Amino acid sequence: MSKIIKLTTVAAIVAFLSGCTGSVSNKAKNCDYDYLLHPAISISKVIGGCGPVDK
């Protein structure tokens, strides 16, 4: 029973994370970054790796 609970928990976490990932690129399409849960909390966005995305 314990293995079933662990397997279900892992499957739920993977399904949640795969549904919340994505990629954002700037309008010039010369730089993009991936995010895990939300684009605003991406490490690349925080350090300004691509500069402003809206330009």
N, C-alpha and C positions, 0 to 999 in steps of 0.2 A: 504494500500500500504506500509505503514511503517513497518508493521509486516512481510510482505513478504521480504523486504530488510534486516531486522534484521535476519530472519530465514536463508536466503541465505548466509549472511555474516558468521553466526555461522557455518553453514554446510561447507562452504569453508574453514574456519579455522580448523575445526575438520578433514576434509579430508587432508589438507596440513600437519598437525601435525602427523596424523596417518601414512602417507606415509614416514615420515622422522624419525621415531623412530627405535630403534634396540637394539641389545645387542652384546657386545664384550667379548670374554673370552680368557684367555691365553692358550698357547699350552698344558700345563699340565691339563687343564680343571678343575682346582680346585678353580678358582675365575672368576667371570664375573661381568660386570657392564652394566647398561642400559644407553642409551643416548636419548636425545630428538631430536636434529637437526643434530648434527655432533659428532662423537666420540671424537674429540680433545677438545671439549668444555664441556664435561661431568664433573660434580662435582667430581665424583669418580676418574676420570682420573687426574684432576687437583690436588687433594690432594694425589694422589698416593696410593689409597686404595688397588689395586691389584698388585702394583709394575709394572714392565715393562710387557706389554702385549705380546711382541714379544719373550719372553723367554719361 
